[in-house]
Amino acid sequence: MYQYSLAYFFNLFIRSVDESPKAAIVPKRLEMLRDYFTFFLFTNRTALEHHLHALAQAAAS
């Protein structure tokens, strides 16, 4: 079972939305948001340690 709840993951996402760089062009904003969230998720060592390989593969695709 997962160590952290959906609420925890959701809070990580909301924090990423708040802290990521902003852009007026939607595709660029989405790219920046994706990159920031991925970085934040992987640098936050409390997030799903045993699933990092699967998350890395998903992020790479």
PyMOL commands that set and color helices and strands:
alter all, ss='L'
color gray80, all
select helices_A, chain A and resi 6-19+26-43+49-60
alter helices_A, ss='H'
color red, helices_A
deselect
rebuild
show_as cartoon
